[in-house]
Amino acid sequence: MRPQLLCVVLALAAACGPGAKTAARAPVTNQAAEDVRPARPRLTLDGALAMMPKDTELVAELDVKRLRGSVLWERIEPWIRQQGGEALGEIARLCDFDPVATLDTLLVGVKGFGRSEPDMTVFVRGFEQRAATACFERAAAAARERGDDNTLRVDGDHVELLEGGVPTMALAFVDSRTALFVSRSGTMADRAALQAARARTRADGLTGAATFTQVVGRIDTRATAWFAMDGNAPVFGGMPYAIRSVRSELHTSADPARAIVGTLVFEVGPGGDAAAMAQMFQMGIDTLRGGPYADLAQALTVSADGADVVVDVRLGLAQLERLAAMFGPLVP
């Protein structure tokens, strides 16, 4: 996981700057008066999709809270903490909460999938607004104690992190526990992009793309992880088959024999042949049988269902560990 993305996931990027070290906790000044306003309603999936650009190509969600209850978590958590490094420890010291244990869900919309710097609309749920804002303040104060010129600007629900007076990251709380980040051409400090996202109407946002939202509607979004991808995305441009969309949902459990269970569905476009495509996929999987990747072949079953090619996934913990050992060295 890239350091910048990890910071977004944790919604605490101020502590992830260069030269971060253990620092004494700084007092928080200018505390806001107690907020007596009624709680804002929780952002729904439909509301989040409405804030994404209408031409978004990929939407994916990871339910970290559900993942923590699975047999996979004890394997995944150490890796996350290793990637976070010293920054995670500093966040916990400054903020009085463990960001890895607090993160609830991560929802991402991507345009330009496959580019080195795609546009992203990211919703991070789980960090309470007041606690997160106080954490930003403490992190900025700790950075100043190290000699860095870090400041925090809070304007209602908008929060900006600045280095040397220049914004380096901006976010907005869209409910009391959900932060919105927008990345455009690799820049995550564009307040105007945040405001544009929040101002979108249902017709202007991804909810106005009827075909794509219908694909999302065919997914069990209560799954631990799911994604939907538009077949018009550039990544499909060189494929020999007409793909209308791709969708997937993966469920995790505490049962080692059913560590991951789910489906990957290719919706074949006009002029395509789902049966032929399914046969091609199955032939590719069959070549793995009897070899070192036999576990992968056993975990996947391919079938054609009307205009859809359905890949059923059934992975036990032992199979996942073997696959991780095989492919783990390829992950940067």
ZAMARGU-4260 file (C-alpha; in steps of 0.2 Angstrom, whole numbers, plus 5000, padded with zeros to 4 digits):
<rodrens>
0) 5000/5000/5000 | 5007/5017/4995 | 5011/5028/5010 | 5000/5042/5004 | 4985/5030/5002
5) 4989/5023/5019 | 4988/5041/5026 | 4971/5043/5018 | 4964/5026/5024 | 4969/5032/5042
10) 4963/5050/5039 | 4978/5056/5048 | 4990/5061/5035 | 4997/5075/5046 | 5007/5063/5056
15) 5014/5055/5040 | 5026/5069/5034 | 5044/5067/5031 | 5055/5065/5047 | 5041/5060/5058
20) 5048/5055/5075 | 5041/5052/5093 | 5035/5069/5099 | 5028/5075/5116 | 5009/5078/5115
25) 5005/5096/5112 | 4990/5104/5120 | 4975/5108/5109 | 4971/5126/5109 | 4955/5136/5104
30) 4944/5121/5107 | 4927/5124/5099 | 4912/5126/5111 | 4901/5110/5114 | 4891/5106/5098
35) 4873/5105/5103 | 4867/5103/5085 | 4857/5087/5081 | 4868/5073/5074 | 4869/5073/5055
40) 4861/5058/5046 | 4874/5045/5041 | 4880/5045/5023 | 4872/5032/5013 | 4880/5022/4998
45) 4868/5031/4986 | 4873/5048/4994 | 4891/5044/4991 | 4889/5039/4973 | 4880/5055/4970
50) 4896/5064/4975 | 4907/5054/4963 | 4909/5061/4945 | 4896/5054/4933 | 4910/5046/4922
55) 4918/5037/4937 | 4924/5020/4930 | 4927/5010/4946 | 4919/5009/4963 | 4925/4998/4977
60) 4922/4996/4995 | 4931/4987/5009 | 4922/4984/5025 | 4937/4984/5038 | 4925/4982/5052
65) 4918/4966/5045 | 4936/4960/5040 | 4941/4962/5058 | 4929/4948/5063 | 4936/4936/5050
70) 4950/4923/5051 | 4960/4933/5039 | 4962/4948/5051 | 4976/4941/5062 | 4986/4938/5046
75) 4982/4955/5038 | 4983/4967/5053 | 5002/4964/5056 | 5005/4969/5038 | 4995/4985/5039
80) 5004/4990/5055 | 5021/4986/5046 | 5016/4997/5031 | 5011/5011/5043 | 5027/5010/5053
85) 5032/5023/5065 | 5017/5035/5059 | 5004/5023/5067 | 5013/5023/5084 | 5014/5042/5083
90) 4995/5044/5079 | 4990/5032/5093 | 5001/5043/5105 | 4995/5059/5099 | 4976/5055/5097
95) 4971/5043/5110 | 4964/5030/5098 | 4971/5016/5087 | 4967/5021/5069 | 4969/5003/5063
100) 4956/4997/5076 | 4945/5012/5073 | 4943/5012/5054 | 4926/5006/5048 | 4925/5006/5029
105) 4934/5013/5014 | 4924/5017/4998 | 4933/5023/4983 | 4928/5029/4966 | 4941/5030/4952
110) 4942/5038/4935 | 4957/5034/4924 | 4959/5017/4931 | 4976/5011/4925 | 4984/5028/4924
115) 4998/5032/4936 | 4988/5046/4944 | 4970/5042/4942 | 4957/5054/4949 | 4949/5047/4965
120) 4935/5051/4977 | 4938/5043/4993 | 4926/5041/5008 | 4934/5035/5025 | 4922/5030/5038
125) 4925/5027/5057 | 4934/5042/5063 | 4923/5054/5073 | 4925/5071/5067 | 4930/5080/5083
130) 4942/5067/5088 | 4950/5067/5071 | 4951/5086/5070 | 4959/5086/5087 | 4971/5073/5081
135) 4976/5084/5066 | 4979/5098/5078 | 4990/5088/5089 | 5000/5081/5074 | 5003/5098/5067
140) 5008/5105/5084 | 5020/5090/5086 | 5027/5094/5068 | 5030/5112/5073 | 5040/5106/5089
145) 5051/5096/5077 | 5054/5113/5067 | 5042/5110/5053 | 5031/5123/5047 | 5014/5113/5048
150) 4998/5121/5052 | 4979/5116/5052 | 4965/5126/5045 | 4947/5121/5050 | 4932/5129/5042
155) 4916/5121/5047 | 4917/5103/5040 | 4932/5107/5029 | 4950/5103/5036 | 4966/5108/5027
160) 4984/5103/5031 | 4997/5116/5026 | 5016/5115/5025 | 5024/5132/5024 | 5007/5140/5021
165) 5004/5128/5006 | 4989/5116/5007 | 4995/5098/5006 | 4979/5089/5010 | 4961/5094/5011
170) 4946/5084/5017 | 4928/5087/5022 | 4917/5078/5035 | 4901/5073/5026 | 4894/5066/5042
175) 4900/5065/5060 | 4911/5049/5056 | 4914/5050/5037 | 4928/5060/5029 | 4929/5064/5010
180) 4945/5065/5001 | 4947/5070/4982 | 4962/5067/4972 | 4964/5075/4955 | 4980/5072/4945
185) 4989/5066/4961 | 4984/5082/4971 | 4974/5079/4987 | 4974/5097/4992 | 4961/5105/4981
190) 4947/5112/4991 | 4937/5117/4976 | 4936/5099/4971 | 4929/5094/4988 | 4916/5108/4986
195) 4912/5102/4968 | 4909/5084/4975 | 4898/5090/4989 | 4888/5101/4977 | 4884/5088/4964
200) 4866/5083/4961 | 4860/5066/4959 | 4859/5069/4940 | 4877/5076/4939 | 4885/5062/4950
205) 4887/5044/4947 | 4869/5041/4952 | 4865/5049/4936 | 4874/5035/4926 | 4859/5023/4926
210) 4868/5008/4918 | 4882/5009/4931 | 4871/5011/4946 | 4861/4996/4940 | 4877/4985/4940
215) 4880/4991/4958 | 4862/4986/4962 | 4866/4968/4957 | 4879/4967/4971 | 4877/4962/4989
220) 4885/4978/4996 | 4885/4970/5013 | 4900/4960/5008 | 4917/4962/5016 | 4924/4968/4999
225) 4915/4972/4983 | 4918/4982/4967 | 4909/4987/4951 | 4918/4992/4935 | 4912/5000/4919
230) 4916/4991/4903 | 4920/5008/4895 | 4935/5010/4906 | 4951/5011/4895 | 4958/4996/4903
235) 4946/4985/4893 | 4950/4993/4877 | 4962/4980/4871 | 4952/4965/4876 | 4945/4953/4863
240) 4928/4952/4871 | 4915/4965/4873 | 4913/4968/4891 | 4898/4979/4897 | 4904/4978/4916
245) 4913/4968/4929 | 4907/4966/4947 | 4913/4956/4961 | 4908/4953/4980 | 4919/4944/4992
250) 4913/4938/5009 | 4924/4933/5024 | 4921/4923/5039 | 4928/4916/5055 | 4928/4898/5047
255) 4945/4894/5040 | 4937/4882/5027 | 4927/4897/5020 | 4940/4911/5023 | 4934/4920/5006
260) 4918/4915/4997 | 4911/4926/4983 | 4909/4929/4964 | 4917/4938/4950 | 4905/4942/4936
265) 4909/4948/4918 | 4893/4955/4910 | 4896/4952/4891 | 4891/4966/4879 | 4882/4966/4863
270) 4889/4954/4850 | 4898/4944/4864 | 4897/4926/4868 | 4897/4922/4886 | 4898/4903/4884
275) 4913/4905/4873 | 4921/4917/4886 | 4917/4905/4900 | 4925/4890/4891 | 4941/4900/4888
280) 4942/4905/4906 | 4939/4887/4911 | 4953/4881/4899 | 4965/4893/4907 | 4960/4887/4925
285) 4962/4869/4919 | 4980/4872/4914 | 4984/4875/4932 | 4978/4858/4938 | 4992/4846/4943
290) 5004/4860/4945 | 5010/4871/4959 | 4995/4882/4957 | 4982/4868/4958 | 4975/4876/4974
295) 4970/4891/4963 | 4961/4879/4950 | 4952/4871/4964 | 4945/4887/4971 | 4938/4894/4955
300) 4923/4887/4946 | 4917/4896/4929 | 4900/4895/4921 | 4889/4905/4909 | 4873/4912/4915
305) 4864/4920/4901 | 4875/4935/4895 | 4886/4934/4911 | 4902/4924/4914 | 4902/4919/4933
310) 4917/4914/4942 | 4913/4907/4959 | 4927/4909/4972 | 4929/4897/4987 | 4945/4899/4996
315) 4950/4891/5013 | 4963/4898/5024 | 4976/4885/5019 | 4974/4889/5001 | 4976/4908/5004
320) 4992/4905/5013 | 4999/4895/4999 | 4994/4908/4986 | 5001/4922/4997 | 5017/4913/4998
325) 5017/4911/4979 | 5012/4929/4974 | 5017/4939/4990 | 5035/4942/4983 | 5027/4950/4968
330) 5018/4963/4978 | 5029/4979/4981
</rodrens>
